[in-house]
Amino acid sequence: MTEQRGRNWWFVAYPDSLKDDWRESLDSQGLVWIESPLHDKDVTPEGETKKAHYHIMVLFSGNKSLKQIQEISDGLSGVKLDIPNNRVKEVRATVRYMVHADQPDKYQYGLENLVGHGIDLAEILTTTSDKKSALKEMSKYILENDITDFGELVDVAMSNDIWFDVLSSRNTLFLKELVNANWKRNHQDYWKK
């Protein structure tokens, strides 16, 4: 049997066995990782409180083996952590699970309480639908507010994370052309002369 490999992994860490500097240890390795809030309100099916724990997700640009992930988790504590039991298949869904966002029967820890280390959580949590809606909103804003300068649009987008993400990493050409078309429409009398 071949060893399991994957780009993204997550595991459970218990505060009572973590080293005091566990966060700094992960950061000092240059890892990109996500930390859940402390899960101290989870209950078993029998109604008993589960042992307090964190969910830790580590993301890599290339595949890593289970053994490599175990070395990382073992380095956080003198006591062995739970074996990293999950290779992450879908990052966004796993991040949402880390706070029970889609499980109303479980305690809600809140997406705002996740901590990204070396990663922008908004980028992970923003859906394609959110981005398409933002692009429509921006297009409507350009037309309704007679935006004829791309810099003006950038100024507005900087106060809205999703707009800025859409503007800076996608659709720049489309939005520039829309601003340019607006400018031409406003100056067509000039061109007729």
C-alpha positions in Angstrom: 0.0 0.0 0.0 1.4 3.4 -0.9 1.7 6.1 1.6 -1.1 8.7 1.7 0.0 12.1 0.3 -1.8 15.4 -0.1 -1.3 19.2 -0.2 -3.5 20.1 2.7 -3.9 18.4 6.1 -5.6 19.0 9.4 -5.4 17.6 12.8 -6.7 18.0 16.3 -4.5 19.5 19.1 -5.3 19.5 22.8 -4.2 22.7 24.8 -3.2 20.7 27.8 -0.5 18.9 25.8 0.6 21.7 23.5 3.9 23.5 24.1 3.5 27.1 25.2 5.0 28.4 21.9 3.2 26.1 19.5 1.9 28.9 17.3 5.3 30.4 17.1 6.7 27.0 16.3 4.4 26.6 13.3 5.0 30.2 12.1 8.8 29.9 12.4 8.7 26.9 10.0 7.2 29.2 7.4 4.0 27.2 7.3 0.7 28.4 5.9 -1.9 27.3 8.4 -5.3 28.0 9.9 -6.2 27.8 13.5 -9.8 27.2 14.8 -11.0 28.9 17.9 -10.7 26.7 21.0 -13.4 24.1 20.8 -14.4 24.0 24.5 -18.2 23.7 24.1 -18.5 20.5 21.9 -20.6 17.7 23.4 -20.8 14.0 22.7 -24.0 12.4 21.6 -24.5 11.5 25.3 -24.4 15.1 26.2 -21.0 15.1 27.9 -18.5 17.9 27.2 -15.7 16.8 24.9 -12.1 17.5 25.8 -11.1 21.1 24.7 -9.2 21.1 21.4 -8.1 23.1 18.4 -8.4 22.2 14.7 -5.3 23.0 12.8 -5.1 23.0 9.0 -1.7 23.2 7.3 -1.6 24.0 3.6 1.3 23.3 1.2 2.0 24.2 -2.4 3.0 20.5 -3.1 2.1 17.1 -1.8 3.3 16.0 1.7 3.2 12.5 3.2 1.3 11.6 6.3 4.8 11.0 7.9 5.8 14.6 7.2 2.6 15.9 8.7 3.1 13.7 11.8 6.5 15.2 12.2 5.0 18.7 12.3 2.2 17.8 14.7 4.7 15.9 17.0 6.9 19.0 17.1 4.1 21.0 18.8 4.1 18.9 22.0 6.1 16.5 24.1 2.9 14.4 24.0 1.9 12.9 20.8 -1.1 14.7 19.3 -4.0 12.9 17.6 -2.6 11.4 14.5 -3.4 13.7 11.6 -6.4 11.8 10.5 -7.6 14.0 7.7 -6.2 14.8 4.4 -8.2 17.9 3.4 -10.1 17.4 0.2 -11.9 20.7 0.1 -10.3 23.6 1.9 -13.3 25.9 2.1 -15.6 23.1 3.4 -13.0 22.1 6.0 -12.5 25.7 7.2 -16.2 26.0 7.6 -16.3 22.7 9.5 -13.6 24.1 11.9 -16.3 26.4 13.4 -19.3 24.2 12.6 -20.6 26.9 10.2 -22.8 24.4 8.4 -23.8 22.3 11.4 -26.6 24.2 13.3 -26.9 21.3 15.8 -23.4 21.9 17.0 -22.0 24.9 18.9 -21.2 27.8 16.5 -17.7 29.1 17.0 -18.0 31.8 14.3 -16.0 32.3 11.1 -14.7 35.6 12.5 -12.8 33.6 15.2 -10.7 31.6 12.8 -7.0 32.7 12.5 -5.1 32.5 9.3 -1.3 32.3 9.5 0.2 33.4 6.2 -3.2 33.1 4.4 -6.1 35.4 3.7 -9.2 33.6 5.0 -11.5 35.9 3.1 -10.1 34.6 -0.1 -10.9 31.0 1.0 -14.4 31.8 2.3 -15.6 33.9 -0.6 -17.5 31.8 -3.1 -17.6 32.1 -6.9 -21.2 33.3 -6.5 -20.0 36.0 -4.1 -17.4 37.2 -6.6 -19.9 37.2 -9.5 -22.3 39.3 -7.4 -19.5 41.7 -6.5 -18.6 42.1 -10.2 -22.2 42.9 -11.0 -22.4 45.4 -8.1 -19.2 47.0 -9.2 -20.4 47.3 -12.8 -23.7 48.8 -11.6 -21.7 51.2 -9.4 -19.5 52.3 -12.4 -22.6 53.0 -14.5 -24.8 54.6 -11.9 -22.0 56.9 -10.5 -20.5 57.8 -13.9 -17.1 56.5 -13.0 -14.7 57.5 -15.7 -11.4 57.0 -13.9 -10.1 53.6 -12.9 -8.3 55.1 -9.9 -11.6 56.3 -8.5 -12.9 52.7 -8.7 -9.8 51.4 -6.9 -10.4 54.0 -4.1 -14.0 52.7 -3.6 -13.0 49.1 -3.9 -10.3 49.5 -1.2 -13.0 49.8 1.4 -14.7 46.6 0.4 -12.7 43.4 0.7 -14.6 41.4 -1.9 -14.7 44.2 -4.4 -10.9 44.7 -3.9 -10.3 41.0 -4.4 -12.3 40.9 -7.5 -10.7 44.1 -8.8 -7.1 43.2 -8.0 -7.0 39.5 -8.8 -9.6 39.1 -11.5 -11.7 41.0 -14.0 -9.4 44.0 -14.2 -9.6 44.2 -17.9 -13.4 44.0 -17.9 -13.7 46.7 -15.3 -11.1 49.0 -17.0 -13.0 48.6 -20.3 -16.3 49.5 -18.6 -14.7 52.6 -17.0 -13.2 53.5 -20.4 -16.5 53.1 -22.2 -18.1 55.4 -19.6 -15.4 58.0 -20.2 -15.9 57.7 -24.0 -19.7 58.1 -23.6 -19.2 61.2 -21.6 -16.7 62.7 -24.0 -18.3 61.7 -27.4 -19.1 65.3 -28.2 -15.4 66.1 -27.9 -14.6 63.3 -30.5 -17.2 64.6 -32.9 -15.4 68.0 -33.3 
